[in-house]
């Protein structure tokens, strides 16, 4: 079995949409984005599980959800004999890659045509970005590309021209064959350089255009501390602990994860008034104690002081797992 590493285990976009959906309710546009984002993440996780079962070299490394020069790369496989970028699609329907107009659309079971971003063009851009980075460091190796179709309810009717579009069941065999037949061989030093280059660029904690893009009002968000057991929003502060009014869970530190949610939606800066609103508390002395506990630094005058929160997305791991299990 290959020793494969993930460059990143959390996808902020997925977390963000799960937080937004859970605090906004079933608004149709949010519901659509929520389901699509989760499907994409689930597809990439499935691809990673398949690759772990391969018999490629132990020196193989896998990088997941990489942001590079503004492009998002789903999965990159770095092997001593090849580098391959995987564009993962977890969709159903009949897929049409337009050879002449470069458009991509799918036909659903109801016969409805739905235009979408062209996976072939996305993959082409991603490969060019990777090649540029490698060439700058004088690492010369051919970068392959594969479009991986995760859902067995997806069928290619009009195939792409530049890259193969294959079902996930064929992925491991293709990668192992690529390793066997490749004429390239990266030196140990070039392999180290290639791995370093695949590390993701800095990722913004929050999406500044999120609310505008989805045309939703921030005031419709439901504030409150989320339960760490049943994940409902609206814990009550009783003496020195948070108590869930739904399941009875008691947790002194539930506000820590809830403030991570705030950062995904609004960024790392916060004021005492916003802590009041987001945690749904009125005790100004409690707010001061919490800010002292969770902030890295602060600036400004006492009445207009801003605080920078510590970003610890791992606190939301259990919430994300629960969201991914939902249908």
Steps between C-alpha positions, in 0.01 A plus 500: 500500500627845411577745777280787398472831677228761490620859482177615664226312679248783529330689223400846619243536222321188616510610863376844404202370305409257778508782756299731276240236417453400864444861605284615207256215443378358171535800271501344153822659371690416818361146494628456144850630583507299822424171324738568210786596733451192716481275194828639368675449832361146538622421148854614575505302825392189308776551244756523781374174650538324165853630450601375845419148378743525207834323471697798378841593636520577871650833400165604349335798667148634448400864547135587544310822438804708409474872421778596260530836323127556542404161353344226711634150442290214633771234529867485391690172495879542521679177412875450425402422139214742435285785629127486437225753572154354562185702433233327709131518409231346716194557281222300339360524148631482144811715443577687179842658439457734203793451264429811291369757747682368811173503693399231745151397600322207652158352434313385808249217527218743424667592170599844628821653363718671758803704394797483738868593523698284260709246702737460205583872493534505880745209480693660214548817703605304809763305307647820353527648849683189629732491197594867545594441862708195415681673213594795722685254721653318202299183564416353161232233507183449300187593696206272423132571555195280560133589546366258762126429508407385850129430464400182321195691379719722283546407134725668241308537172730752328857441618765768571782535247803582714469273803340166583176506698481174693284340770659487843526120481756538219714759678743277691575283196568810290737650759687172546533463122623858477773414750604184313515658153640843580836590347553773759694449821529780752819520700460493878575873511250585225240284675550699822469827306182382326342402832580838653350680200171314540434649842193722486536877483351695786123455509270777617314408814179653370336577168448875477243474220302211647186683612490723194552209262219299658284812536425439868473736795741448789226607738312179421773291658406328822761589767570292807740240641491161328471181704804273470279191535187546284632808309181703545542876546378679811684381812427695817763629741420369848751606762839410350398255229297473179193277512318369191126552526445216253714209626616621841871491412719711730822649358713777649685559174225482235552868412849424366373303200217749445754780463676294233172506308495879527843521339395285204213740428640839603876475545732497798432851631220548752373756751337448838164604352531229234589241764180605682301442183669182374498315832160646596617620842457833679750476786775747407737355762459153350572647156824654631611169651425314178687753286801477730490122460458477120677803348858517376522880507289812521525861388304823514348697784303339780163593350600401147742217567539224240623153582661239277374151579718190498408283203467136607277329239573160651242589766235457229609153391219317680243742359632443147485123542137524614413723204660261252284214629181690426310421183 
